[in-house]
């Protein structure tokens, strides 16, 4: 009728817009919340990294500083051997003796044992005493003590820190050319100390600390002091900063910790999260491009978009299925009524879960009563035809196996693996050649094993190292006859119902033994096995094929074996859950002359 619409259209027109609005709104809200949380977590993690790194560095440097201060308090008292040696050096005719070297060595050895210490220097009285300790104690000449003998204006400290600088001492080929320094004045008088005690720190100590945390791909940790910047990790030139400007900002901020937003020389937006090392008041800063930290947020955006689009598609499909579920019974009954009106009495009356459809079905029940017997007869004939078709397909090869094999060959061709694709095509042709066998129902055990080996080769090409197999059949049995396609369905079940469901690597072992007039073939796998109830059900089905509890392929094999060899032959199963399955094939040698 003009102006009317179907029930399915009305349901879709009402339901889909509401579902789309709900899904899109939920997706946008979820993205905003998750993006904010992810961004907050990213910055919180970097704050924690900087704080933990600062605490660790504080602990290590404070140990060294405490040791220096303690040594000064203990060694530079008026009664110590070191102080007496320093006093003797005031004489113009001073020549160090053995006791002097012992005193110097003791003073320097206290710190050389620290793993972070590169070397220790004692310089006093304009170089009258100038010794160093690396691998051994040695005197140094013309030591450049100038940088260590001045302090910043307004400072009253006698202990100082110096950032990475060129090494003042001779070094071997494997030593670093740079060191950081902790040094203390000796005998200071205002701004004019008499000497200095220097502990040089290996750069590797700082490198391990600064390089261990991963900030981002181009993010890094750095130490900033008034006399320089220390960093080790390389980064892209796109993110290079103005070090002098950054140094001023970090050292000029009144806060011990915080965050700065800066720009690289090429305009990239950079974040700087910093904290203060309390031991020497240096700034420890994490520098990273904002875009790298927010890359996960962008990933969430794209993921949320994909999920939202997927949810919209699902909502549309769900609405379509729901509309079809509701309208299909009505449409079906409408078509049946129209067919009856047209004089077609062969109709199908279905039972639907809806109560309303039950009422409508009762209205058609009387009209189809006269033709039920005919329909039953047709259904029986169709069922017989279906069983024959299934048997024919089973005797040849399952279509999904052929499709999957051809698809695997196509993939190998697409990847340029022509040799592997050729091997797979050869195996497939061999498989079909043996399956056809010129129409013969019985072939030799050798041919049957060749077909099984070809099948396993194809499956192993498809699944890789999911399983391996062994065929160990007595060679004296190879010429005896066997019903074609006996072992292949069993091996297929072992793969699909045993090995593929197991997490361990699969193993299929095929063996065969001569037992007088009988031959026993064993197909053993290490798959998931079967529970006792399932095993009992299969055994009962093999004893009484009328129960039809086993799969059609296995039932077909068992029945054909009994037809050719007798009721005491066929298949038997042994299995335990989690321990694998053994299928025993029992046949006779009676058809030896019929073997091909």
FENMOPE-V240715 format. One record per residue. N is the residue number from 1. SS is DSSP state (~ for helix, > for strand, _ for the rest). D_CENTER is the distance of its C-alpha to the mean C-alpha in Angstrom with 1 decimal. Layout:
n->(N,N)
ss->(SS,SS)
d_center->(D_CENTER,D_CENTER)
//
This chain:
n->(1,2,3,4,5,6,7,8,9,10,11,12,13,14,15,16,17,18,19,20,21,22,23,24,25,26,27,28,29,30,31,32,33,34,35,36,37,38,39,40,41,42,43,44,45,46,47,48,49,50,51,52,53,54,55,56,57,58,59,60,61,62,63,64,65,66,67,68,69,70,71,72,73,74,75,76,77,78,79,80,81,82,83,84,85,86,87,88,89,90,91,92,93,94,95,96,97,98,99,100,101,102,103,104,105,106,107,108,109,110,111,112,113,114,115,116,117,118,119,120,121,122,123,124,125,126,127,128,129,130,131,132,133,134,135,136,137,138,139,140,141,142,143,144,145,146,147,148,149,150,151,152,153,154,155,156,157,158,159,160,161,162,163,164,165,166,167,168,169,170,171,172,173,174,175,176,177,178,179,180,181,182,183,184,185,186,187,188,189,190,191,192,193,194,195,196,197,198,199,200,201,202,203,204,205,206,207,208,209,210,211,212,213,214,215,216,217,218,219,220,221,222,223,224,225,226,227,228,229,230,231,232,233,234,235,236,237,238,239,240,241,242,243,244,245,246,247,248,249,250,251,252,253,254,255,256,257,258,259,260,261,262,263,264,265,266,267,268,269,270,271,272,273,274,275,276,277,278,279,280,281,282,283,284,285,286,287,288,289,290,291,292,293,294,295,296,297,298,299,300,301,302,303,304,305,306,307,308,309,310,311,312,313,314,315,316,317,318,319,320,321,322,323,324,325,326,327,328,329,330,331,332,333,334,335,336,337,338,339,340,341,342,343,344,345,346,347,348,349,350,351,352,353,354,355,356,357,358,359,360,361,362,363,364,365,366,367,368,369,370,371,372,373,374,375,376,377,378,379,380,381,382,383,384,385,386,387,388,389,390,391,392,393,394,395,396,397,398,399,400,401,402,403,404,405,406,407,408,409,410,411,412,413,414,415,416,417,418,419,420,421,422,423,424,425,426,427,428,429,430,431,432,433,434,435,436,437,438,439,440,441,442,443,444,445,446,447,448,449,450,451,452,453,454,455,456,457,458,459,460,461,462,463,464,465,466,467,468,469,470,471,472,473,474,475,476,477,478,479,480,481,482,483,484,485,486,487,488,489,490,491,492,493,494,495,496,497,498,499,500,501,502,503,504,505,506,507,508,509,510,511,512,513,514,515,516,517,518,519,520,521,522,523,524,525,526,527,528,529,530,531,532,533,534,535,536,537,538,539,540,541,542,543,544,545,546,547,548,549,550,551,552,553,554,555,556,557,558,559,560,561,562,563,564,565,566,567,568,569,570,571,572,573,574,575,576,577,578,579,580,581,582,583,584,585,586,587,588,589,590,591,592,593,594,595,596)
ss->(_,_,_,_,_,_,~,~,~,~,~,~,~,~,~,~,~,~,~,~,~,~,~,~,~,~,~,~,~,~,~,~,~,~,~,~,~,~,~,~,~,~,~,~,~,~,~,~,~,~,~,~,~,~,~,~,~,~,~,~,~,~,~,~,~,~,~,~,~,~,~,~,~,~,~,_,_,_,_,_,~,~,~,~,~,~,~,~,_,_,_,_,_,_,_,_,_,~,~,~,~,~,~,~,~,~,~,~,~,~,~,~,_,_,_,_,>,>,>,>,>,>,>,>,_,_,_,_,>,>,>,>,>,_,_,_,>,>,>,_,_,_,_,_,_,~,~,~,_,_,_,_,_,_,_,_,_,_,>,>,>,>,>,>,>,>,_,_,_,_,_,_,_,_,_,_,_,>,>,>,>,>,>,>,>,>,_,_,_,_,_,_,_,_,>,>,>,>,>,>,>,>,~,~,~,~,~,~,~,~,~,~,_,_,_,_,_,_,_,>,>,>,>,>,>,_,_,>,>,>,_,_,_,_,_,_,~,~,~,_,_,_,~,~,~,~,~,~,~,~,~,~,_,_,_,_,_,>,>,>,>,>,>,_,_,_,_,_,>,>,>,>,>,>,>,>,>,_,_,_,_,>,>,>,>,>,>,>,>,~,~,~,~,_,~,~,~,~,~,~,~,~,~,~,~,~,~,~,~,~,~,~,~,~,~,~,~,~,~,~,~,~,~,~,~,~,~,~,~,~,~,~,~,~,~,~,~,~,~,~,~,_,_,_,_,_,_,_,_,_,_,_,_,_,~,~,~,~,~,~,~,~,~,~,~,~,~,~,~,~,~,~,~,~,~,~,~,~,~,~,~,~,~,~,~,~,~,~,~,~,~,~,~,~,~,~,_,_,~,~,~,~,~,~,~,~,~,~,~,~,~,~,~,~,_,_,_,~,~,~,~,~,~,~,~,~,~,~,~,~,~,~,~,~,~,~,~,~,~,_,_,>,>,>,~,~,~,~,~,~,~,~,~,~,~,~,~,~,~,~,~,~,~,~,~,~,>,>,>,>,>,>,>,_,~,~,~,_,_,_,>,>,>,_,_,_,~,~,~,~,~,~,~,~,~,~,~,~,~,_,_,_,_,_,_,>,>,>,>,>,>,>,>,>,>,_,_,>,>,>,>,>,>,>,>,_,_,_,_,_,_,~,~,~,~,~,~,~,~,~,~,~,~,_,~,~,~,_,_,_,_,~,~,~,~,~,~,~,~,~,~,~,~,~,~,_,_,_,_,>,>,>,>,>,>,>,_,_,_,>,>,>,>,>,>,>,>,>,_,_,_,~,~,~,_,_)
d_center->(59.9,59.7,57.7,55.7,52.0,49.9,48.2,44.8,45.4,46.6,43.6,41.2,43.3,43.3,39.7,37.4,38.5,38.0,34.5,33.5,35.0,33.2,29.7,30.2,31.7,28.9,26.2,28.1,28.7,25.1,24.0,26.8,26.0,22.2,22.8,25.5,23.5,20.5,23.0,24.8,21.8,20.9,24.5,24.8,21.9,23.7,27.0,25.6,24.3,27.8,29.6,27.9,28.3,31.9,32.6,31.3,33.4,36.3,36.2,36.2,38.8,41.0,41.2,42.5,44.9,46.3,46.9,48.8,50.9,51.7,52.6,54.9,56.6,57.1,57.9,59.9,62.6,66.1,66.4,63.3,63.7,61.5,63.8,66.8,65.4,64.7,68.3,69.7,67.9,70.2,73.0,73.8,74.2,71.0,69.6,66.6,67.2,65.1,64.9,63.6,60.8,59.9,59.9,57.7,55.3,54.9,54.3,51.5,49.9,49.0,46.1,45.2,43.5,40.8,37.6,37.3,40.9,41.7,45.5,48.4,51.7,55.1,57.4,60.9,64.3,63.7,62.0,64.6,61.7,58.6,56.2,52.5,50.2,47.2,47.2,50.9,53.6,55.4,57.8,56.8,59.3,59.4,56.3,55.5,55.8,56.6,53.2,53.2,56.8,56.5,55.0,54.3,57.2,57.7,55.5,57.0,54.1,54.5,50.9,48.7,45.3,44.7,41.5,40.4,43.5,44.9,45.6,49.3,49.5,49.5,46.1,45.0,42.6,39.5,40.4,39.1,41.6,40.9,41.0,41.2,44.3,45.6,49.4,52.4,56.0,58.7,62.2,61.5,64.6,63.7,61.9,63.2,61.3,62.7,59.4,55.7,53.1,49.8,46.4,44.0,40.3,37.7,35.5,32.6,33.0,32.3,29.7,27.4,27.9,27.4,24.5,22.3,21.2,18.9,20.7,19.3,19.3,23.1,23.8,25.5,27.8,31.5,34.7,37.8,41.3,44.8,44.9,41.6,37.8,35.3,31.8,29.8,26.6,27.3,26.6,27.6,31.3,30.7,30.1,33.0,35.2,38.9,38.7,42.3,42.0,38.8,40.6,43.5,41.5,39.6,42.7,44.9,43.0,44.7,41.5,39.6,36.2,35.1,33.6,35.0,34.4,35.3,35.2,34.3,37.1,35.6,35.4,31.7,31.4,30.2,29.7,31.1,30.5,32.9,34.4,37.4,37.5,40.5,41.6,42.6,42.0,39.6,37.0,33.3,31.6,28.1,28.4,25.8,26.0,26.0,24.2,21.1,21.0,21.8,19.2,16.9,20.1,20.6,17.1,18.2,21.5,20.2,17.9,20.9,23.1,21.1,20.9,24.6,25.5,23.7,25.6,28.8,28.4,27.7,30.7,32.9,32.0,32.5,35.8,36.8,36.0,37.8,40.8,40.9,40.7,43.6,45.7,45.1,47.6,50.2,49.7,50.1,53.2,54.6,54.2,55.9,58.8,59.2,59.3,61.9,64.0,63.9,65.2,62.0,62.2,59.0,56.5,53.4,53.5,50.1,49.3,47.2,45.6,47.5,50.9,52.5,51.6,53.2,56.4,56.3,55.6,58.7,60.7,59.7,60.0,63.7,63.4,60.9,62.7,65.0,62.2,59.8,61.3,60.9,57.3,56.6,58.2,56.1,52.9,53.9,54.6,51.2,49.4,51.2,50.4,46.7,46.7,48.4,45.8,43.0,44.8,45.3,41.6,40.6,43.1,41.5,37.8,35.5,34.8,31.1,30.8,32.8,30.9,27.5,28.9,30.5,27.4,25.5,28.4,28.3,24.6,25.6,28.6,26.6,24.5,27.7,27.3,31.0,31.6,28.8,30.1,33.6,32.8,31.2,34.3,36.6,34.9,35.2,38.8,39.6,38.1,40.3,43.3,43.2,42.5,45.7,47.7,50.8,51.0,51.4,50.2,50.3,48.7,48.4,45.7,44.7,44.1,42.2,39.9,39.6,38.5,35.9,34.6,34.4,32.5,30.0,29.7,28.9,26.3,24.7,24.6,22.8,20.3,19.9,19.3,19.1,22.6,25.6,29.3,32.6,36.1,38.9,42.1,45.5,46.9,50.3,48.8,47.5,50.8,51.2,50.7,48.0,47.5,45.1,41.6,41.7,38.6,36.2,35.9,35.3,32.5,31.0,31.0,29.5,26.5,26.0,27.2,26.3,23.5,21.2,21.2,20.4,17.1,18.9,19.9,23.0,26.5,29.6,32.9,36.1,39.4,43.0,46.3,50.0,51.8,55.4,56.0,52.4,49.0,45.8,42.4,39.3,35.8,33.4,29.7,27.3,25.6,25.7,29.5,31.8,33.3,37.0,38.1,36.4,37.8,41.2,41.0,40.2,43.0,45.4,44.6,45.2,48.6,49.5,47.9,49.5,46.8,44.2,41.3,39.4,37.8,40.2,39.0,39.5,42.7,44.0,43.4,45.1,48.0,48.6,48.6,51.2,53.3,53.4,53.6,54.9,53.7,52.8,50.2,46.8,43.4,42.6,39.3,38.1,34.8,33.1,30.2,27.1,29.3,29.5,32.6,35.6,37.8,41.3,43.3,47.0,49.4,52.9,54.3,57.2,56.0,56.0,58.7,56.6,53.5,52.7)
//
